[in-house]
Amino acid sequence: MGNLQGHLATMKLYIKNMVCDRCKMVVGDELGKLGINFKSVELGEVEVADDTDAKRLSEFRTSIARHGFELIEDKTARIISQIKKAVLDYLRNPVQKKPVKFSVFLADFVSKDYNYLSGVFSGIEGITIEQYLINQKIERVKELLVYDELTLSEISHQLNYSSVQHLSTQFKKVTGLTPSYFKKVGAAKRVTLDKV
């Protein structure tokens, strides 16, 4: 939580390339250095005081750019950022009492129709939301394999695959390697999530 009192009006700013807790910490530090009052810092968005002036926002844009982040002002870019944030949330917090179909989760998360979101995303990113989700899932599988704390069966369950075979088939299709072979060669094949 930032240093903003709960009763003041706020506005959301959307930030591209935030993919981890360290990203949130860096953005929060930059807000603090600039004296910008904020309520929260989440993946892909911050909630700042509504009265934050344009000069401070410009300074903030410049300061976070040095860390590889980008303040998003275009409505379409905001939607893309929200979709990517939803994918990460869906994969990072997958254990739900009732597994929810991703399209339903995304539509609820962004509060827009899935078909609309799908059209916007593929038009801008050049791939479907489904392919983006698969790419992110595979990167998450790689991460979990490298950590070597879960079995392939546990990883399959955690990421809502229908079976270990389904996970293995999709993994090989995307990477060209079996999960067990990847586990042997390890981190050499991993990329950071913001590059996917």
N, C-alpha and C positions, 0 to 999 in steps of 0.2 A: 504494500500500500504506500502511496506517495504522501505528500505533505498537504493535500488539499482537504479542506473542511467539507463534510458531506452535504451541506445545504447549498453550496454554490453550483451554478450551472456549469456544465462541462460540454466539451465537444470531443469527438473521436478523430484521431489521426491514424491513417493506415500506413504501415511501414513494410516495405518489401525486403526479403532476405532474412527475416528473423525466424530461426529454426530451432533454437534451444534456449535453455534457462540462462546460459551465459550471455546470449543476445539480449535477453530481457534486462539483465544486470547492467550491461554496457549502455543500453538506451536510457535506463533509469538514472545512471550516473551522469549522462550527458544532459538530461533534463535538469538534474540537480545543479550541475555546474553553471547552467544558464539561468538558474533561478526561476524556472518555469514550474508553476504549481501543477501537480498532476494527482489524479485519483488512483489510476492503475496502469500497469504495464503488462500486457499480455503478448503472446506470439502474434505478430503482425499488426498490433494496434496499441495505442496509448490513449488514455482519457485525460485531457488537460483542461484547465480552467477556460471557460468560454471567452473570457476577456483577454486571452493571450494575444498580444499584438503581432502584426505581420512581420516586424523587424525581428522579434524573438523567434518566430517560426522559421524565418529565413536562416537565422543563426543555427537553429536546431537542425534544419535540413543539411547545412554545410557540415556541422559537427558529426552527425551520424554517417554522412557520406564517407568520411575518413575511415569508418569502420566497415564499409561495404553495404550499408543500409541506404534505402531510398524512400523518401517521403512521397506517398502516392496521393495525387490530387484528382486525377481523372476518375470519373464514376466507374468506367469499365475496368480500369486498373484496380480499383478498390474491390470490385466483385471478384476478379481473378485472385487477388490477395486473400480474400475471405475463403474462396474455394480451396486454395492451397493450405490455409490455416485449418480448415475443416478436415482435410485429408490427414494432416499431421495429428490433429486431436483424435480423429477416428482410430488411427493406428497406435497412438501412444496410450489411449485409454480404452482398449478393446474389450475388456472383460465386462460384459453387461449381462444383467439377468436374462434379458431377451435380446438375442442378437438382432440388430436393426439393419435392414437393407441399406447400403450406403446411399443410394439415391434419396431415400426418405430422410436419412440423417442429414444429408447435405441441404435438401430443400428446407428442412426445419432450421438448420444452423444459419443459413443465409436469408431465410424468410422470402424465398423466391421459388418459382416453379423450376423443377429440375430440367425440363426440356429447354427453357430459356437459358439456364446456367450452362448447360451442355453446349448450346450453340455459341454463346459468348466465349466460353473457354477454348473450344476447338478453333474458333475463328481467330483468336489472338495467339494462342500457344502452339497451334499446329498439330496438336494431338488431342485425343479424346480425354475426358475426365477419367474414364475407366482405365485407359493406358497410363495416365499419370498416377492413378491410385496403385496400379500393378507395379509400376516402377518404384514408387515409394515403399510398397510392401516388400519388394525384393531387397531394397536397401536396408529395411528394418530387419529382415531375415538375416542378411549378411552381418549386421551389427550384433544380433543375438547369437549367431554362430561364432563370431569372433570372441564374444564374452565367455562362451562355453559354460554357461550356467544352466541352460535348459536343454532338454532333449529335443529332437526334431518333432516328436509328437506334441510336446508342450508348446513349442513355437507355433506349430500348425493350429493348435487349439486357440492360443492367445491371439493369433491374427485372423481368426474366423475362417480358416480354410476348411473345406468339407472333409479333407483327409490328408494324411502325410503324402500320399501319392500325388494329389492335386498340387500341393506345395512344391514337391520335387519336380513335377512336370513343368510347372510355371517357372520355377527357378532356372531349370536347364534351358527352357525356351528363351528366357531373357538374357542369361549370363553365358550360356554355352557350357556350363559346368554343372555337375551334380552338387547338391548341398554338402555331401561328405567330402568331395574333392575340394570344394571351396574352403571348407573348414581346415583342410590340410595346408592350403596355400595362404589362407587367412587374409589379413588386412591389406595386402598388396592390391586387391581388386576393389576396395571400397572407395567411394567418393562421398564428399560432403553432401548433405541433403539439399542445400541450396543450389547445387550444380546439376541436380537431377531434372 
